[in-house]
Amino acid sequence: MQRHGIAWHEKTLGQLFCDDSAQQIVDLLLAECRQGQVTLRQRSEVLSVARQDGGFLLTLPQGEIFTPALVVATGGLSMPGLGATPFGYRLAQQFGLAVIPTRAALVPVTLHKPLLDPLAALAGVAVPAVVSAEDGTRFRENILFTHRGLSGPAILQISSFWQTGEFLTLDLLPEVALSSFLSEETAAHPNQSLKNTLAKLLPRRLVHCWHQLHDIPDISLKQLTPRLTAQWVLPLQQWRVQHNGTEGYRTAEVTQGGVDTRCLSSKTLACNDVPGLYFIGEVVDVIGWLGGYNFQWAWSSAWACAQALAVAPH
């Protein structure tokens, strides 16, 4: 990026962004391709791939191409509107490689209607939270209420670890010692309503929805007994939610599953049993967290593959 004069800055959690536009990265890659004398064939569907002596024969609408080495970097199924297809998986299976079943990952989750309906008024509200899966995996970032369910960084992260039928546990006040806070508020403002007290910690819309969801009457702090606190308030830090699925590949950031890594060299990404055939990037069964990890895998697997191609006898 320095060589191409692209200025960048760092945001929270070490995330790096171009000062101007992501188009600069596209231009960088195209410039590198020109320097490497790469031939680009856009809108050229690969109709078939056949193994031939010393390489592979690709059939395109415009004709045939023979190549001694073939690198498959077709991505996963995420965001089909951008052209995602299962082509890479079918090609892997054609050549005898195992493919791990795929599913949407880093994706918003949807909720069952009995919970979704009362939460509908919260669409657009975001709060910091700790979200935990049943396997103990936890993420601490924002969650976002949507008209379909839950989204936001913490939800996208946890979606890769959730299994059908399992619950998520949400701590909506991860930085608050809630029992101590309530004791202090009760001592200082005994006649203050519970609703107004919680509104000091959470968006008022969320507090109102929480009251409706749990049929909490409009009581004052001095009326709040330990039993009622355990029943109505403490669940804010251990809210168990069973969602009914995800928004799917349409909004998923990545695809979980893909070409089994055991079929590939960990050093070159070459197929163990098919000389000259490589699979890199998201088509492989590798995913990472939010924050650039999946881009990093794409770049790193491509780099490792390129180094191998540079010294290959073909």
LOVEXTOR-395564 format. One record per atom (N, C-alpha, C, O): x, y, z. Coordinates in steps of 0.1 Angstrom, whole numbers, padded with zeros to 4 digits, always signed. Example, Ala and Ser with C-alpha at 12.3 -4.5 7.8 and 13.67 -1.06 7.14 Angstrom:
<rs>
+0132-0057+0078 +0123-0045+0078 +0132-0033+0078 +0142-0033+0085 +0128-0022+0071 +0137-0011+0071 +0129+0000+0079 +0134+0011+0080 
</rs>
This chain:
<rs>
+0008-0012+0000 +0000+0000+0000 +0009+0013+0000 +0005+0023-0006 +0020+0012+0007 +0029+0023+0007 +0035+0025-0007 +0036+0037-0012 +0038+0014-0014 +0044+0015-0028 +0034+0021-0037 +0038+0028-0047 +0021+0019-0035 +0011+0024-0044 +0005+0038-0039 -0004+0043-0045 +0011+0043-0028 +0007+0056-0023 -0007+0056-0017 -0014+0067-0018 -0011+0045-0011 -0025+0045-0005 -0024+0048+0010 -0018+0041+0017 -0031+0059+0014 -0031+0063+0028 -0042+0055+0035 -0052+0052+0030 -0039+0052+0048 -0048+0044+0055 -0048+0048+0070 -0039+0055+0074 -0058+0044+0077 -0059+0047+0092 -0064+0036+0099 -0071+0027+0094 -0062+0036+0112 -0066+0025+0121 -0078+0029+0129 -0078+0040+0135 -0088+0020+0130 -0100+0023+0138 -0099+0013+0150 -0089+0007+0153 -0111+0012+0157 -0111+0003+0169 -0108-0011+0166 -0110-0016+0155 -0103-0018+0176 -0099-0032+0175 -0089-0035+0164 -0089-0046+0158 -0081-0025+0160 -0070-0027+0150 -0075-0028+0136 -0068-0033+0128 -0087-0023+0133 -0092-0024+0119 -0086-0013+0111 -0085-0001+0116 -0082-0016+0099 -0075-0007+0090 -0084-0003+0078 -0090-0012+0072 -0085+0010+0075 -0094+0015+0064 -0086+0024+0056 -0077+0031+0060 -0089+0024+0043 -0083+0034+0034 -0088+0048+0037 -0100+0050+0041 -0080+0058+0037 -0084+0072+0039 -0094+0076+0029 -0103+0084+0031 -0092+0072+0016 -0101+0076+0005 -0112+0066+0003 -0123+0068+0007 -0109+0055-0005 -0119+0046-0009 -0113+0032-0011 -0101+0030-0014 -0122+0022-0008 -0117+0008-0011 -0114+0005-0025 -0107-0004-0029 -0119+0014-0034 -0116+0012-0048 -0101+0013-0051 -0096+0007-0060 -0094+0020-0041 -0079+0020-0043 -0073+0007-0042 -0063+0004-0048 -0079-0002-0034 -0073-0016-0033 -0076-0024-0046 -0067-0031-0051 -0088-0022-0052 -0091-0028-0065 -0081-0023-0075 -0075-0031-0083 -0078-0010-0075 -0069-0004-0085 -0055-0010-0083 -0047-0012-0092 -0051-0011-0070 -0038-0017-0067 -0036-0031-0073 -0026-0034-0079 -0047-0039-0070 -0046-0053-0075 -0045-0054-0091 -0038-0062-0096 -0053-0045-0097 -0053-0045-0112 -0040-0040-0117 -0035-0045-0127 -0033-0030-0110 -0020-0026-0114 -0010-0037-0113 -0001-0038-0121 -0011-0044-0102 -0002-0055-0100 -0004-0066-0111 +0006-0072-0115 -0016-0068-0115 -0019-0078-0125 -0013-0073-0138 -0007-0081-0146 -0014-0061-0142 -0008-0055-0154 +0007-0057-0154 +0013-0061-0164 +0013-0054-0142 +0027-0056-0141 +0032-0071-0143 +0042-0073-0148 +0023-0080-0138 +0026-0094-0139 +0022-0100-0152 +0022-0112-0154 +0017-0091-0162 +0012-0096-0175 +0001-0106-0174 +0001-0116-0181 -0008-0103-0165 -0020-0112-0163 -0030-0109-0174 -0033-0097-0176 -0036-0119-0179 -0047-0118-0189 -0060-0120-0181 -0062-0130-0175 -0069-0110-0182 -0082-0111-0175 -0093-0114-0185 -0093-0108-0196 -0101-0124-0182 -0112-0128-0190 -0125-0127-0182 -0129-0136-0175 -0131-0115-0183 -0143-0113-0175 -0155-0118-0182 -0156-0119-0194 -0165-0121-0174 -0178-0126-0179 -0175-0138-0188 -0182-0140-0199 -0166-0147-0184 -0163-0159-0192 -0166-0171-0183 -0158-0176-0175 -0178-0177-0185 -0182-0188-0176 -0174-0200-0180 -0172-0203-0192 -0169-0207-0170 -0162-0220-0172 -0172-0231-0173 -0178-0234-0163 -0174-0236-0185 -0184-0246-0188 -0180-0260-0183 -0189-0268-0178 -0167-0263-0184 -0163-0276-0180 -0147-0275-0177 -0141-0267-0183 -0143-0284-0169 -0128-0286-0167 -0125-0301-0168 -0131-0309-0162 -0115-0304-0176 -0112-0318-0178 -0097-0320-0176 -0089-0311-0180 -0093-0331-0170 -0079-0334-0168 -0073-0339-0181 -0079-0348-0188 -0062-0334-0185 -0054-0339-0197 -0040-0341-0193 -0035-0336-0183 -0033-0348-0202 -0019-0350-0199 -0011-0337-0197 -0011-0328-0205 -0005-0336-0185 +0003-0324-0182 -0005-0312-0178 +0000-0301-0177 -0019-0313-0176 -0026-0301-0172 -0041-0303-0172 -0046-0314-0170 -0048-0292-0175 -0062-0291-0175 -0068-0284-0187 -0062-0274-0192 -0079-0289-0193 -0085-0282-0204 -0098-0276-0199 -0107-0282-0195 -0099-0262-0201 -0111-0255-0197 -0119-0251-0209 -0113-0247-0219 -0132-0254-0208 -0141-0250-0219 -0148-0238-0216 -0156-0238-0206 -0147-0227-0224 -0154-0215-0222 -0163-0212-0234 -0161-0218-0244 -0173-0203-0233 -0181-0200-0245 -0173-0195-0256 -0176-0197-0268 -0162-0189-0253 -0153-0183-0264 -0143-0193-0269 -0136-0190-0279 -0142-0205-0263 -0132-0215-0268 -0126-0223-0257 -0132-0223-0245 -0115-0229-0259 -0109-0238-0249 -0095-0231-0245 -0089-0224-0253 -0091-0234-0233 -0079-0230-0227 -0072-0242-0221 -0078-0249-0213 -0059-0244-0224 -0052-0254-0217 -0042-0248-0207 -0036-0238-0211 -0041-0253-0195 -0032-0248-0185 -0025-0259-0178 -0032-0269-0174 -0013-0258-0175 -0006-0268-0167 -0010-0268-0152 -0009-0278-0145 -0015-0256-0148 -0019-0255-0133 -0032-0247-0133 -0034-0238-0140 -0040-0252-0124 -0053-0245-0122 -0056-0241-0108 -0055-0250-0099 -0058-0229-0105 -0061-0224-0091 -0075-0220-0090 -0080-0212-0098 -0082-0226-0081 -0097-0223-0079 -0098-0214-0068 -0095-0217-0056 -0103-0202-0071 -0105-0191-0060 -0119-0185-0062 -0120-0173-0063 -0129-0194-0062 -0142-0190-0066 -0151-0186-0054 -0162-0182-0055 -0145-0186-0042 -0152-0181-0030 -0163-0191-0026 -0164-0202-0031 -0171-0187-0016 -0182-0195-0011 -0196-0191-0016 -0197-0187-0028 -0206-0193-0008 -0220-0191-0013 -0225-0178-0007 -0237-0174-0010 -0217-0170+0000 -0222-0158+0007 -0225-0147-0004 -0218-0146-0014 -0235-0140-0002 -0239-0129-0010 -0241-0133-0025 -0234-0129-0033 -0251-0142-0027 -0253-0147-0041 -0256-0135-0051 -0254-0137-0063 -0261-0124-0046 -0263-0113-0055 -0251-0108-0062 -0251-0101-0072 -0239-0111-0056 -0226-0107-0062 -0221-0118-0072 -0210-0116-0077 -0229-0129-0073 -0225-0139-0083 -0219-0152-0076 -0214-0160-0083 -0221-0153-0063 -0216-0165-0057 -0223-0178-0061 -0235-0177-0063 -0216-0188-0064 -0222-0201-0068 -0214-0212-0062 -0203-0210-0057 -0219-0225-0062 -0212-0236-0057 -0202-0242-0067 -0198-0254-0065 -0199-0235-0077 -0190-0240-0088 -0177-0247-0082 -0173-0258-0086 -0171-0240-0073 -0158-0245-0067 -0160-0258-0060 -0151-0267-0061 -0171-0260-0053 -0173-0272-0046 -0176-0283-0056 -0171-0295-0054 -0184-0281-0066 -0186-0291-0076 -0173-0295-0083 -0171-0307-0086 -0165-0286-0086 -0152-0289-0092 -0143-0298-0083 -0137-0307-0088 -0143-0294-0070 -0136-0302-0061 -0141-0317-0060 -0133-0326-0060 -0154-0318-0060 -0160-0332-0059 -0157-0339-0072 -0155-0351-0072 -0157-0332-0084 -0154-0338-0097 -0140-0345-0096 -0138-0355-0102 -0131-0339-0089 -0117-0344-0089 -0115-0352-0076 -0103-0355-0073 -0125-0356-0069 -0124-0366-0058 -0121-0360-0045 -0117-0367-0036 -0122-0347-0043 -0119-0340-0030 -0131-0340-0022 -0142-0339-0026 -0129-0342-0009 -0140-0341+0001 -0144-0326+0003 -0136-0318+0003 -0157-0324+0004 -0163-0311+0007 -0171-0311+0020 -0181-0319+0021 -0167-0303+0030 -0174-0302+0042 -0187-0295+0040 -0187-0284+0033 -0199-0300+0045 -0211-0293+0043 -0211-0278+0046 -0204-0275+0056 -0217-0270+0038 -0216-0255+0040 -0228-0250+0047 -0239-0256+0048 -0226-0238+0054 -0237-0230+0059 -0232-0216+0061 -0220-0213+0060 -0242-0207+0062 -0239-0193+0063 -0232-0190+0077 -0236-0196+0087 -0222-0181+0077 -0215-0178+0089 -0212-0163+0089 -0213-0156+0079 -0209-0157+0101 -0208-0143+0103 -0221-0137+0098 -0221-0129+0088 -0232-0141+0103 -0245-0137+0097 -0255-0134+0108 -0255-0139+0119 -0265-0124+0106 -0275-0121+0116 -0284-0134+0118 -0285-0142+0110 -0289-0134+0130 -0298-0145+0134 -0313-0140+0134 -0316-0129+0136 -0322-0150+0131 -0336-0146+0132 -0342-0152+0144 -0337-0162+0150 -0354-0147+0148 -0360-0151+0160 -0374-0157+0158 -0380-0153+0148 -0379-0165+0167 -0392-0170+0166 -0402-0159+0168 -0400-0150+0175 -0414-0160+0161 -0423-0149+0161 -0428-0145+0175 -0430-0133+0178 -0430-0155+0185 -0434-0150+0198 -0425-0141+0205 -0429-0133+0213 -0412-0142+0202 -0402-0132+0207 -0400-0121+0198 -0398-0109+0202 -0400-0123+0185 -0398-0113+0175 -0408-0102+0175 -0404-0090+0175 -0421-0105+0177 -0431-0095+0177 -0429-0085+0188 -0430-0073+0185 -0427-0088+0200 -0425-0078+0211 -0412-0070+0209 -0411-0059+0214 -0403-0076+0202 -0390-0069+0200 -0390-0060+0188 -0380-0053+0185 -0401-0061+0180 -0401-0053+0167 -0398-0038+0169 -0392-0032+0161 -0403-0033+0180 -0401-0018+0183 -0387-0015+0185 -0384-0003+0185 -0378-0025+0187 -0364-0022+0190 -0355-0021+0177 -0343-0019+0178 -0361-0024+0165 -0353-0024+0153 -0345-0011+0152 -0350+0000+0152 -0332-0013+0151 -0323-0002+0150 -0316+0002+0163 -0306+0010+0163 -0320-0004+0174 -0313-0001+0187 -0301-0010+0188 -0302-0022+0186 -0290-0004+0192 -0278-0012+0194 -0273-0010+0209 -0273+0001+0214 -0268-0020+0215 -0262-0019+0228 -0250-0028+0229 -0249-0038+0223 -0240-0024+0238 -0229-0033+0240 -0233-0045+0248 -0242-0044+0257 -0228-0057+0245 -0232-0069+0252 -0221-0080+0251 -0212-0078+0244 -0223-0090+0260 -0215-0102+0259 -0225-0113+0254 -0235-0115+0261 -0222-0120+0243 -0230-0130+0238 -0223-0143+0239 -0211-0144+0235 -0229-0153+0245 -0223-0166+0247 -0230-0177+0240 -0243-0177+0240 -0223-0187+0234 -0229-0199+0229 -0229-0210+0239 -0222-0209+0249 -0235-0221+0236 -0236-0232+0246 -0223-0239+0248 -0221-0246+0258 -0214-0238+0238 -0201-0244+0239 -0191-0235+0248 -0179-0239+0249 -0196-0224+0253 -0187-0215+0261 -0181-0204+0253 -0175-0195+0260 -0182-0204+0240 -0176-0193+0232 -0183-0180+0235 -0195-0179+0236 -0175-0169+0238 -0181-0156+0241 -0175-0145+0233 -0163-0145+0230 -0184-0135+0229 -0179-0123+0223 -0185-0111+0229 -0196-0111+0233 -0177-0101+0231 -0181-0088+0237 -0180-0077+0227 -0169-0071+0225 -0191-0074+0221 -0192-0062+0212 -0206-0058+0212 -0214-0063+0220 -0210-0049+0202 -0224-0045+0201 -0233-0056+0196 -0229-0064+0187 -0245-0055+0200 -0256-0063+0193 -0266-0053+0188 -0267-0042+0193 -0273-0056+0177 -0282-0048+0170 -0295-0055+0169 -0296-0066+0163 -0306-0049+0174 -0319-0054+0171 -0324-0051+0157 -0323-0039+0153 -0330-0060+0150 -0334-0058+0136 -0349-0062+0135 -0355-0068+0145 -0355-0060+0124 -0369-0064+0122 -0370-0079+0119 -0381-0084+0119 -0358-0086+0118 -0359-0101+0117 -0353-0108+0129 -0356-0119+0131 -0346-0101+0137 -0340-0107+0149 -0328-0099+0155 -0330-0088+0159 -0316-0105+0155 -0305-0099+0161 -0293-0099+0151 -0291-0108+0144 -0286-0088+0151 -0274-0086+0143 -0263-0079+0152 -0264-0079+0164 -0254-0072+0145 -0243-0066+0152 -0231-0075+0153 -0232-0087+0151 -0219-0069+0156 -0207-0077+0156 -0207-0089+0165 -0202-0100+0161 -0212-0088+0177 -0212-0099+0186 -0221-0110+0181 -0217-0122+0183 -0232-0107+0175 -0241-0118+0170 -0234-0124+0157 -0235-0136+0156 -0229-0116+0148 -0222-0122+0137 -0211-0131+0141 -0209-0142+0135 -0203-0127+0151 -0192-0136+0156 -0197-0149+0161 -0192-0160+0158 -0208-0148+0170 -0212-0160+0176 -0220-0170+0167 -0221-0182+0170 -0224-0165+0155 -0232-0173+0146 -0224-0184+0141 -0229-0195+0136 -0211-0183+0141 -0202-0194+0136 -0201-0205+0146 -0196-0216+0142 -0206-0203+0158 -0204-0213+0168 -0218-0219+0173 -0218-0227+0182 -0229-0214+0167 -0242-0218+0171 -0247-0230+0164 -0244-0231+0152 -0254-0239+0170 -0259-0251+0164 -0275-0250+0165 -0280-0244+0174 -0281-0256+0156 -0296-0256+0155 -0302-0261+0168 -0298-0271+0174 -0311-0253+0173 -0318-0257+0186 -0312-0252+0198 -0317-0253+0209 -0299-0247+0197 -0292-0242+0209 -0297-0228+0213 -0303-0221+0205 -0294-0224+0225 -0297-0211+0230 -0284-0202+0230 -0273-0207+0231 -0287-0189+0228 -0276-0179+0231 -0279-0172+0244 -0291-0170+0247 -0269-0169+0251 -0271-0161+0264 -0265-0147+0262 -0253-0145+0259 -0273-0137+0265 -0270-0123+0263 -0268-0116+0276 -0278-0117+0284 -0257-0110+0278 -0255-0101+0290 -0256-0087+0284 -0247-0082+0278 -0267-0080+0287 -0270-0067+0281 -0263-0056+0290 -0263-0044+0286 -0257-0059+0301 -0251-0050+0309 -0237-0055+0314 -0235-0058+0326 -0228-0058+0304 -0216-0064+0308 -0206-0057+0317 -0197-0063+0322 -0208-0044+0318 -0199-0036+0326 -0205-0031+0339 -0200-0022+0346 -0217-0037+0343 -0224-0032+0354 -0225-0043+0365 -0229-0054+0362 -0222-0040+0377 -0225-0049+0389 -0240-0045+0392 -0242-0037+0401 -0249-0053+0387 -0263-0049+0387 -0269-0048+0401 -0276-0039+0404 -0266-0058+0409 -0272-0059+0423 -0267-0047+0431 -0275-0041+0438 -0254-0044+0430 -0249-0032+0437 -0255-0019+0432 -0258-0010+0440 -0257-0018+0419 -0263-0006+0413 -0277-0004+0418 -0280+0007+0422 -0285-0015+0419 -0298-0014+0424 -0299-0010+0438 -0307-0002+0443 -0290-0016+0446 -0289-0012+0461 -0286+0002+0463 -0292+0009+0471 -0277+0007+0455 -0273+0022+0457 -0284+0031+0452 -0287+0041+0459 -0290+0027+0441 -0301+0036+0436 -0313+0035+0446 -0320+0045+0448 -0316+0024+0452 -0327+0022+0461 -0325+0031+0473 -0334+0037+0479 -0312+0031+0478 -0309+0039+0490 -0310+0054+0487 -0314+0061+0496 -0306+0057+0475 -0306+0072+0472 -0320+0077+0467 -0323+0088+0469 -0327+0068+0459 -0339+0072+0453 -0350+0061+0455 -0354+0055+0445 -0355+0059+0467 -0364+0048+0469 -0377+0049+0461 -0384+0039+0458 -0381+0061+0458 -0394+0063+0451 -0393+0064+0436 -0402+0065+0428 -0380+0062+0431 -0378+0062+0417 -0383+0049+0411 -0382+0039+0417 -0389+0051+0399 -0395+0039+0393 -0384+0029+0388 -0373+0034+0384 -0387+0017+0387 -0377+0007+0382 -0374+0010+0367 -0362+0009+0363 -0384+0014+0360 -0382+0017+0346 -0372+0028+0344 -0363+0027+0336 -0374+0039+0352 -0365+0051+0350 -0351+0047+0355 -0341+0053+0350 -0350+0038+0365 -0337+0034+0370 -0329+0026+0359 -0318+0029+0357 -0336+0017+0353 -0329+0009+0342 -0326+0018+0330 -0317+0015+0323 -0334+0028+0328 -0331+0037+0317 -0318+0045+0319 -0314+0051+0309 -0313+0045+0331 -0299+0051+0332 -0289+0042+0326 -0277+0046+0324 -0292+0029+0324 -0282+0020+0319 -0284+0015+0305 -0275+0012+0298 -0297+0015+0301 -0301+0010+0288 -0310+0020+0280 -0316+0028+0287 -0310+0019+0267 -0320+0028+0259 -0334+0026+0265 -0338+0015+0268 -0341+0037+0265 -0354+0037+0271 -0364+0027+0263 -0372+0021+0269 -0362+0027+0250 -0370+0018+0242 -0368+0003+0246 -0377-0005+0247 -0356+0000+0249 -0353-0014+0254 -0359-0017+0267 -0364-0027+0270 -0358-0007+0276 -0363-0009+0290 -0379-0011+0289 -0384-0020+0295 -0385-0003+0281 -0400-0004+0279 -0403-0018+0273 -0413-0024+0278 -0396-0022+0263 -0398-0035+0257 -0396-0046+0268 -0404-0056+0268 -0386-0045+0276 -0383-0055+0286 -0394-0056+0296 -0398-0067+0300 -0400-0045+0300 -0411-0045+0309 -0423-0052+0303 -0430-0060+0309 -0425-0049+0290 -0437-0056+0283 -0434-0071+0282 -0443-0079+0283 -0422-0074+0278 -0419-0088+0276 -0420-0097+0288 -0424-0109+0288 -0418-0091+0300 -0419-0098+0313 -0430-0094+0321 -0431-0098+0333 -0440-0087+0315 -0452-0082+0323 -0448-0076+0336 -0454-0079+0347 -0438-0067+0336 -0433-0060+0348 -0442-0048+0350 -0443-0039+0342 -0448-0047+0362 -0457-0035+0365 -0447-0023+0367 -0435-0024+0370 -0453-0011+0367 -0446+0001+0369 -0444+0003+0384 -0452+0010+0390 -0434-0003+0390 -0432-0002+0405 -0420+0007+0408 -0412+0010+0399 -0419+0011+0420 -0408+0019+0425 -0397+0010+0430 -0400-0002+0432 -0385+0015+0433 -0374+0007+0438 -0377+0001+0451 -0373-0010+0455 -0384+0009+0460 -0387+0004+0473 -0397-0008+0473 -0398-0015+0483 -0403-0010+0462 -0412-0021+0460 -0405-0034+0455 -0411-0044+0453 -0393-0032+0451 -0385-0043+0444 -0379-0052+0454 -0369-0048+0461 -0385-0064+0456 -0380-0074+0465 -0369-0082+0459 -0367-0082+0447 -0361-0089+0467 -0350-0098+0461 -0356-0108+0451 -0350-0111+0441 -0368-0113+0454 -0374-0123+0445 -0378-0116+0431 -0375-0122+0421 -0383-0104+0432 -0387-0097+0420 -0374-0093+0412 -0374-0093+0400 -0364-0089+0419 -0351-0086+0413 -0346-0098+0405 -0342-0096+0393 -0346-0109+0411 -0341-0121+0404 -0350-0125+0392 -0345-0131+0383 -0363-0122+0393 -0373-0126+0383 -0373-0116+0371 -0374-0120+0360 -0371-0103+0374 -0373-0093+0364 -0360-0086+0359 -0359-0082+0348 -0351-0084+0368 -0339-0075+0365 -0327-0083+0362 -0320-0081+0352 -0323-0092+0370 -0311-0100+0368 -0310-0107+0355 -0299-0109+0350 -0321-0112+0350 -0321-0118+0336 -0315-0109+0325 -0312-0114+0315 -0314-0096+0328 -0308-0087+0318 -0294-0091+0315 -0288-0088+0305 -0288-0098+0325 -0274-0102+0323 -0272-0117+0320 -0261-0122+0319 -0284-0124+0318 -0283-0138+0315 -0296-0141+0307 -0303-0151+0310 -0298-0133+0297 -0310-0135+0288 -0308-0146+0278 -0300-0145+0269 -0315-0157+0280 -0314-0169+0271 -0324-0168+0260 -0336-0167+0262 -0318-0168+0248 -0326-0166+0236 -0324-0178+0226 -0313-0181+0223 -0335-0184+0222 -0334-0195+0212 -0339-0189+0199 -0351-0187+0197 -0329-0188+0190 -0334-0182+0177 -0337-0194+0167 -0333-0205+0170 -0343-0191+0156 -0348-0202+0147 -0340-0203+0135 -0343-0211+0126 -0328-0196+0134 -0320-0198+0122 -0312-0185+0120 -0310-0177+0129 -0308-0183+0107 -0300-0171+0103 -0307-0165+0091 -0316-0171+0085 -0302-0154+0087 -0307-0147+0075 -0301-0154+0062 -0305-0150+0051 -0292-0163+0064 -0287-0171+0053 -0276-0165+0045 -0271-0154+0049 -0273-0171+0034 -0262-0166+0025 -0264-0152+0020 -0255-0145+0016 -0276-0147+0020 -0279-0134+0014 -0272-0123+0021 -0267-0114+0015 -0270-0124+0034 -0263-0114+0042 -0251-0119+0049 -0244-0112+0056 -0248-0132+0048 -0236-0138+0054 -0223-0132+0049 -0222-0129+0037 -0214-0129+0058 -0201-0124+0054 -0192-0135+0048 -0184-0132+0039 -0193-0147+0053 -0185-0158+0048 -0193-0171+0048 -0205-0172+0053 -0188-0181+0042 -0194-0195+0041 -0185-0204+0050 -0173-0206+0048 -0192-0211+0059 -0185-0221+0067 -0186-0234+0060 -0196-0237+0054 -0175-0242+0060 -0175-0254+0053 -0167-0252+0040 -0162-0241+0037 -0167-0262+0031 -0160-0261+0018 -0150-0272+0016 -0151-0283+0023 -0140-0270+0008 -0131-0280+0004 -0123-0284+0017 -0117-0276+0024 -0123-0297+0020 -0116-0302+0032 -0101-0299+0032 -0094-0303+0022 -0096-0293+0042 -0082-0289+0042 -0073-0301+0042 -0061-0301+0039 -0078-0313+0047 -0070-0325+0047 -0067-0330+0033 -0058-0338+0031 -0074-0325+0023 -0071-0328+0009 -0060-0319+0003 -0056-0322-0009 -0056-0309+0010 -0047-0299+0004 -0034-0299+0012 -0033-0302+0024 -0023-0294+0005 -0011-0292+0012 -0012-0279+0020 -0017-0269+0015 -0008-0279+0033 -0009-0268+0042 +0002-0257+0038 +0001-0246+0042 +0011-0261+0030 +0022-0252+0026 +0019-0245+0012 +0023-0233+0010 +0013-0252+0003 +0011-0247-0010 -0003-0246-0015 -0006-0240-0025 -0013-0252-0007 -0027-0253-0011 -0029-0262-0023 -0040-0261-0029 -0019-0270-0027 -0021-0279-0038 -0029-0291-0034 -0027-0296-0022 -0036-0297-0043 -0044-0310-0040 -0033-0321-0038 -0024-0322-0046 -0035-0329-0028 -0026-0339-0025 -0026-0350-0036 -0015-0356-0039 -0037-0352-0042 -0039-0363-0052 -0041-0359-0066 -0043-0367-0075 -0041-0346-0069 -0043-0341-0082 -0032-0330-0085 -0034-0319-0082 -0021-0334-0091 -0010-0325-0094 -0015-0313-0102 -0022-0315-0112 -0011-0301-0098 -0014-0289-0106 -0027-0283-0103 -0030-0272-0108 -0034-0289-0093 -0047-0283-0090 -0046-0277-0076 -0042-0283-0066 -0051-0264-0074 -0050-0257-0062 -0063-0251-0058 -0071-0247-0067 -0066-0250-0045 -0078-0244-0040 -0074-0234-0029 -0067-0237-0020 -0078-0221-0031 -0074-0211-0021 -0087-0202-0017 -0097-0203-0024 -0085-0195-0006 -0095-0186-0002 -0108-0193+0004 -0107-0203+0010 -0119-0186+0003 -0131-0190+0010 -0137-0203+0005 -0145-0209+0012 -0133-0208-0007 -0138-0221-0012 -0133-0232-0003 -0139-0243-0003 -0123-0230+0005 -0117-0239+0014 -0124-0238+0027 -0129-0228+0031 -0124-0249+0035 -0131-0249+0048 -0122-0242+0058 -0117-0249+0067 -0121-0229+0057 -0114-0221+0066 -0122-0208+0068 -0125-0201+0058 -0125-0204+0080 -0132-0191+0083 -0125-0185+0095 -0119-0192+0103 -0126-0172+0096 -0121-0165+0107 -0131-0155+0113 -0142-0155+0109 -0127-0148+0123 -0136-0138+0130 -0137-0126+0121 -0131-0125+0110 -0146-0117+0125 -0147-0104+0119 -0134-0096+0121 -0126-0100+0130 -0131-0086+0113 -0120-0078+0116 -0108-0080+0106 -0097-0076+0109 -0111-0086+0094 -0101-0088+0084 -0095-0102+0084 -0086-0104+0075 -0098-0111+0093 -0092-0124+0093 -0095-0132+0080 -0086-0139+0075 -0107-0130+0075 -0111-0138+0063 -0103-0132+0051 -0099-0140+0042 -0102-0119+0050 -0094-0113+0040 -0079-0118+0041 -0073-0121+0031 -0074-0119+0053 -0061-0123+0055 -0059-0137+0050 -0048-0140+0044 -0069-0146+0053 -0067-0160+0048 -0067-0160+0033 -0060-0167+0027 -0075-0151+0026 -0076-0151+0012 -0062-0147+0007 -0056-0153-0002 -0056-0136+0012 -0043-0131+0008 -0032-0142+0011 -0024-0145+0002 -0033-0147+0023 -0022-0156+0027 -0022-0169+0019 -0012-0174+0015 -0034-0175+0017 -0035-0187+0009 -0031-0185-0006 -0024-0193-0012 -0034-0173-0011 -0030-0169-0025 -0015-0168-0025 -0009-0172-0035 -0009-0161-0015 +0005-0159-0015 +0013-0173-0015 +0022-0175-0022 +0008-0182-0006 +0015-0195-0005 +0014-0202-0018 +0023-0209-0022 +0002-0202-0024 +0000-0208-0037 +0009-0202-0048 +0015-0210-0055 +0010-0189-0048 +0018-0182-0058 +0033-0186-0057 +0040-0188-0067 +0037-0187-0044 +0051-0191-0042 +0054-0205-0048 +0065-0207-0053 +0045-0214-0046 +0046-0227-0051 +0046-0227-0066 +0054-0235-0073 +0037-0220-0072 +0036-0219-0087 +0049-0214-0093 +0053-0218-0104 +0055-0204-0086 +0067-0198-0091 +0079-0207-0093 +0087-0205-0102 +0079-0218-0085 +0090-0227-0086 +0086-0241-0091 +0094-0250-0092 +0073-0242-0095 +0068-0255-0100 +0074-0258-0114 +0077-0248-0121 +0077-0270-0117 +0083-0274-0130 +0074-0270-0142 +0080-0268-0153 +0061-0269-0140 +0053-0264-0151 +0054-0250-0154 +0047-0244-0163 
</rs>
